[in-house]
Amino acid sequence: MHQIATGAVDWKAIRQDFPILGEQAHGHPLIYFDSAATSQKPRQVLEALRHYYEHENANVHRGLHELSSRATEAYENSRSRVASYLGAASGDEIIFTRGTTESINLVAQAWGGKFLRPGDVVLLTEMEHHSNLVPWQLLAERIGIQLRFVPVRDDGTLALEQLPSLLTPEVKLFAFTHISNSLGTINPVAELCAKARAAGALTLVDAAQSAGHLPINVRELGCDFLAFSGHKMCSPTGIGALYGRAQVLDSMPPWHGGGEMIVSVTLEKSAFKKAPHRFEAGTPNIAGAIGLAAAIDYIEHIGRSAIFEHDVDLANYAMARLEELPGMRLLGPPAPRGALVGFVMEAAHPHDLTTFADRYGLAMRGGHHCNQPLMRRFGLPGTTRASFYLYNTKEEIDRMIEILHEAVRFFK
């Protein structure tokens, strides 16, 4: 599938797997450059969802009938598939969640609520998405921990020379993004995890923008937690996962209480299952987990290394073409960078520019991208962001440049 004689990926053929790319917007062919917000879904994933609902739909774990057995097997196979995809030691290190946001909240409340004390420090960076900022602010208000931040340089990279003064014995957790959703910066995860481990701190990696784009092995990275969202990597919305190192997960109390996560319940007290089921109260998103496994199969068939090369090539091409436009300011470092470009143009506010582009069928995102502190760091109300994935082409980028030139003329 999607291979040509030389062994290279036929990227244009891949587009045929995504029905929505045949849509029109305002009478123009759709150009979808908003995959950092959510990706589109291939037929293979849509068919996996349909097959589940038509042939296996039942609740998991608790039923003794055939359909429940099928659903349980498919659900737990999906957990094993995620574990393999991330290089985890076993499926017991994978907790299904609604996505990156819920995963980080789980760590903050379950791990942080038990192990952090007033005066302890959680180290973050200035480029964090609100999902890796607000949960720690809430915890700080509740129990009195302190937050520190690794600064961001003007070029969009972290000021790692300041790490020795920030990563002190008071730091119990270093939580940081793998790829910035506004700058495209790819942070040196393994290096940061090694430095944190040497300082006695645990690590949490926000892999929302990286899990579907490049190879990840949690044991090679050396992280203690890693969170990602399925909907940014070809799977349905409302499903994601938290990887947690087994020893750490076993030390954490439940976060949500209810059915399925228990061993026994009396009117006075309850005993809880081991991880990961301890953290999955209630009926899970069974179809979502199955769709996530189908998305992983799809991505792995193409190859994450090939996808990463394709993404970097598109981002570099877009950066070069955008520099042709008058009054252009590009954010973030040069190559290598993630599959997105954030920019501002003198001609128009990001909201106005994005609305104008939509009239021509070009879907981008304008705003602060849930990065308000980072936008303030650069003195901006927001940016326009074009983000790419395996189904995008350079021809679409060329069309984007034409539309932006038209925007310059219009707003003048």
C-alpha positions in Angstrom: 0.0 0.0 0.0 1.3 3.4 -1.0 4.7 2.1 -2.1 6.3 2.8 -5.5 9.0 0.8 -7.2 11.8 2.7 -5.6 10.5 2.0 -2.1 9.6 5.6 -1.5 6.2 6.5 -0.2 3.6 7.7 -2.7 2.3 10.6 -0.7 -0.3 11.6 -3.3 -1.8 8.1 -3.2 -2.1 8.4 0.6 -4.5 11.4 0.0 -7.0 9.0 -1.5 -7.4 7.3 1.9 -8.9 10.5 3.4 -12.4 11.0 2.1 -12.7 14.5 3.6 -9.9 15.8 1.4 -12.3 15.7 -1.5 -14.6 18.2 0.1 -15.0 21.8 -1.0 -15.1 24.9 1.3 -16.8 28.0 0.0 -16.7 26.5 -3.5 -12.9 25.9 -3.5 -11.0 22.6 -3.0 -10.3 22.1 0.6 -6.7 22.7 1.7 -6.5 21.4 5.3 -3.6 23.0 7.2 -4.9 22.5 10.7 -3.6 19.1 11.7 -1.9 20.4 14.8 -5.4 21.0 16.1 -6.8 17.7 14.8 -5.9 15.4 12.0 -8.2 13.9 9.4 -9.1 10.2 9.5 -8.3 7.6 6.8 -10.9 5.1 5.6 -9.0 2.3 7.4 -9.8 3.9 10.7 -13.3 4.7 9.8 -13.8 1.1 8.7 -12.4 -0.2 12.0 -14.9 1.8 13.9 -17.7 0.6 11.7 -16.6 -3.0 12.1 -16.6 -2.7 15.9 -20.1 -1.3 16.1 -21.5 -3.8 13.6 -19.8 -6.9 14.9 -18.3 -6.5 18.4 -20.3 -3.7 20.3 -20.6 -4.6 23.9 -19.2 -3.5 27.3 -15.8 -4.8 28.2 -14.4 -6.9 31.0 -17.6 -7.5 32.9 -19.6 -9.6 30.4 -19.5 -13.4 30.0 -21.1 -13.5 26.6 -19.5 -13.7 23.2 -19.8 -10.0 22.2 -18.3 -8.9 25.4 -15.4 -11.2 24.9 -14.8 -9.9 21.4 -15.0 -6.3 22.6 -12.6 -7.0 25.6 -10.1 -8.7 23.4 -10.2 -5.9 20.8 -9.9 -3.2 23.6 -7.0 -4.9 25.4 -5.2 -5.7 22.1 -5.4 -1.9 21.4 -3.7 -1.3 24.7 -0.9 -3.7 23.7 -0.7 -2.0 20.4 -0.1 1.4 22.0 2.5 -0.1 24.3 4.4 -1.5 21.3 4.1 1.8 19.5 5.7 3.7 22.3 8.2 1.1 23.3 6.7 0.5 26.7 7.6 -2.6 28.7 4.0 -3.9 28.6 0.4 -2.9 28.2 0.1 -2.4 32.0 2.0 0.9 31.5 -0.7 2.3 29.2 -3.7 4.1 30.6 -6.5 5.0 28.1 -7.7 8.6 28.6 -9.6 11.2 26.6 -6.3 12.7 25.4 -3.2 14.7 26.5 -5.2 17.1 28.7 -6.8 14.4 30.7 -3.6 12.4 31.0 -1.7 15.4 32.5 -4.5 16.1 34.9 -4.4 12.5 36.0 -0.7 12.8 36.8 -1.2 16.1 38.6 -4.0 14.9 40.7 -3.1 11.3 41.4 0.7 11.4 41.5 1.0 15.1 42.5 -1.8 14.9 45.1 0.0 12.1 46.9 3.7 12.9 46.6 4.0 16.7 46.3 4.2 18.9 49.4 4.2 22.7 50.0 7.5 24.1 48.8 8.1 21.3 46.3 8.7 22.6 42.7 7.3 21.5 39.4 9.6 22.7 36.5 7.9 23.6 33.3 8.8 25.7 30.2 7.5 29.0 28.8 6.3 27.2 25.7 3.9 24.9 27.4 0.4 24.4 26.1 -2.3 25.3 28.6 -2.9 21.6 29.1 0.6 21.3 30.7 0.3 24.6 32.7 -3.2 24.9 34.1 -3.3 21.5 35.9 -0.1 22.5 37.8 -1.5 25.9 38.6 -4.6 24.3 40.1 -2.4 22.0 42.2 -0.2 24.9 43.3 -3.3 26.7 44.5 -4.5 23.6 46.4 -1.4 22.4 48.1 1.2 25.2 47.8 3.7 23.8 45.4 5.9 26.2 43.4 6.2 26.5 39.6 9.4 27.3 37.7 9.8 27.9 34.0 12.7 27.3 31.6 12.8 30.5 29.4 12.4 30.5 25.7 15.0 32.3 23.6 14.1 34.7 20.8 14.8 31.9 18.2 12.1 29.7 19.9 14.5 27.3 21.6 14.8 26.6 25.3 17.4 28.5 27.3 18.9 25.2 28.5 22.0 27.0 29.8 19.8 28.1 32.7 18.8 24.5 33.6 21.4 24.0 36.3 19.9 26.9 38.3 16.4 25.7 37.8 16.7 22.0 38.1 17.5 21.9 41.8 16.8 19.3 44.5 13.4 21.0 45.2 12.2 20.0 41.8 10.1 16.8 42.0 8.8 16.8 38.4 10.0 18.3 35.1 7.1 18.4 32.6 7.7 19.7 29.1 6.5 19.5 25.5 8.2 17.4 22.9 7.3 19.6 20.0 5.8 23.1 20.5 2.4 23.5 19.0 3.1 27.2 18.2 6.8 27.4 17.4 7.5 23.9 15.9 10.5 23.6 18.2 11.6 20.0 18.8 13.0 19.7 22.3 15.9 17.3 23.2 13.7 15.0 25.2 16.3 12.3 26.1 18.8 14.9 27.2 16.2 16.7 29.4 15.0 13.4 30.9 18.6 12.4 31.8 19.3 15.8 33.5 16.1 15.5 35.5 16.8 11.9 36.5 20.3 13.0 37.7 18.7 15.7 39.8 16.2 13.2 41.3 13.1 14.5 39.5 10.5 12.6 37.5 9.6 13.6 34.0 6.4 14.0 32.0 6.6 14.5 28.2 3.7 16.2 26.3 3.8 14.3 23.0 0.6 15.6 21.6 2.5 17.1 18.5 5.0 14.3 18.2 3.3 10.9 18.7 1.9 10.7 15.2 4.9 12.3 13.5 8.1 10.7 14.6 9.5 7.5 16.2 9.1 7.5 20.0 10.5 4.9 22.5 9.8 5.8 26.1 12.5 3.6 27.4 15.1 5.2 25.2 13.9 8.6 26.1 14.0 7.7 29.8 10.7 9.5 30.7 8.5 8.5 33.6 5.2 9.7 32.0 4.3 10.5 28.4 0.9 11.8 27.2 -0.6 12.0 23.7 -3.9 12.5 21.9 -5.2 10.1 19.3 -7.2 12.7 17.3 -3.9 14.4 16.2 -2.7 11.1 14.7 -5.5 9.9 12.5 -7.7 8.3 15.2 -11.1 9.4 16.6 -11.5 12.3 19.1 -11.9 11.6 22.7 -9.2 8.9 23.0 -5.5 9.2 24.0 -3.2 7.5 26.4 -0.9 8.1 29.3 2.3 6.0 29.5 3.6 5.6 33.0 6.6 3.7 34.2 5.2 0.6 36.0 6.9 1.4 39.3 5.5 4.9 39.4 2.0 3.9 38.4 1.9 1.2 41.1 2.6 3.9 43.7 -0.3 6.1 42.6 -3.8 6.1 44.0 -6.9 6.1 41.8 -8.0 9.4 40.3 -11.7 8.7 39.4 -13.8 6.3 41.4 -16.6 4.0 40.1 -17.1 0.7 38.3 -14.4 -1.5 36.8 -11.5 0.0 38.7 -12.3 -2.0 41.9 -11.5 -5.4 43.3 -14.1 -5.3 46.0 -16.5 -2.8 47.4 -18.3 -2.7 50.8 -20.4 0.2 52.2 -17.4 1.3 54.2 -14.4 0.9 51.8 -13.1 -0.3 48.5 -10.1 -2.2 47.3 -8.7 -1.2 43.9 -7.2 -3.0 40.9 -3.6 -2.6 39.8 -2.6 -0.2 37.1 -3.7 0.4 34.4 -7.3 -0.5 35.3 -7.2 1.4 38.6 -7.2 4.5 36.5 -10.0 3.6 34.1 -13.2 4.0 36.0 -16.5 3.4 34.2 -17.2 2.3 30.7 -14.2 3.4 28.6 -14.1 4.7 25.0 -13.9 1.2 23.6 -14.4 2.3 19.9 -11.9 5.1 20.4 -9.3 2.7 21.6 -9.9 0.4 18.7 -9.8 3.3 16.3 -6.5 4.4 17.9 -5.0 1.0 17.2 -6.2 1.1 13.6 -4.5 4.6 13.3 -1.3 3.2 14.7 -1.4 0.3 12.2 -1.9 2.9 9.4 0.9 5.1 10.5 3.3 2.2 11.1 2.6 0.8 7.6 3.8 4.1 6.1 6.6 4.5 8.7 7.1 7.2 11.3 10.6 8.0 10.0 9.2 8.6 6.5 6.4 10.7 7.9 8.9 12.8 9.9 11.0 13.4 6.8 7.9 14.3 4.8 6.7 16.7 7.5 10.1 18.4 7.9 10.3 18.8 4.2 6.9 20.5 4.0 7.7 22.8 7.0 11.0 23.9 5.5 9.4 24.5 2.1 6.6 26.5 3.7 9.1 28.6 5.7 11.0 29.5 2.5 7.9 30.4 0.6 6.4 32.5 3.4 9.5 34.6 3.5 8.5 35.9 0.0 5.6 37.7 1.5 5.9 41.4 2.6 5.7 42.2 6.3 6.2 38.6 7.3 7.4 37.4 10.7 8.1 33.7 11.2 8.3 32.2 14.7 10.4 29.3 15.8 13.8 27.8 14.9 15.0 26.7 11.5 15.2 23.0 10.5 14.7 20.6 11.9 11.3 21.6 13.2 7.9 20.0 13.6 5.2 20.0 11.0 3.9 23.5 11.4 4.8 27.1 10.8 3.5 30.0 13.0 3.6 33.5 11.5 2.3 37.0 11.7 1.8 39.4 8.8 1.6 43.2 8.9 -1.3 43.1 6.5 -3.8 41.7 8.9 -4.6 40.3 12.4 -4.3 36.5 12.6 -8.0 36.1 13.0 -8.8 38.3 10.0 -6.1 36.6 7.9 -7.4 33.1 8.8 -11.0 34.1 8.0 -9.9 35.5 4.7 -8.0 32.3 3.8 -11.1 30.3 4.6 -13.0 32.0 1.8 -10.6 30.3 -0.6 -10.9 26.9 1.0 -7.7 27.2 3.0 -8.1 25.9 6.6 -5.5 27.3 9.0 -5.7 28.4 12.6 -5.4 31.9 14.0 -5.1 32.8 17.7 -3.0 32.1 20.7 -3.2 28.3 20.2 -3.7 27.7 24.0 -0.2 29.3 24.4 -1.1 32.7 25.9 2.0 33.0 28.1 4.2 32.2 25.1 2.4 34.7 22.9 3.1 37.4 25.6 6.7 36.3 25.6 6.9 37.3 21.9 4.7 40.4 22.3 1.9 39.0 20.1 -1.8 38.6 20.5 -1.6 35.5 18.5 -0.3 34.0 15.2 -1.6 32.3 12.1 -0.6 28.7 12.1 -0.3 26.3 9.1 0.2 22.8 10.2 0.9 19.8 8.0 0.6 16.0 8.0 1.2 13.0 5.8 -1.6 13.9 3.4 -0.4 17.4 2.6 1.6 18.4 -0.5 4.0 21.2 -1.7 1.4 22.1 -4.3 -1.0 23.0 -1.4 1.7 25.2 0.1 2.1 27.0 -3.2 -1.7 27.6 -3.3 -1.5 28.9 0.3 1.2 31.5 -0.8 -1.1 32.6 -3.6 -4.0 33.1 -1.2 -1.8 35.0 1.2 -0.6 37.3 -1.6 -4.2 38.0 -2.4 -4.8 38.8 1.3 -2.0 41.4 1.3 -3.7 43.1 -1.6 -7.1 42.9 0.0 -6.2 44.3 3.4 -4.1 47.1 1.9 
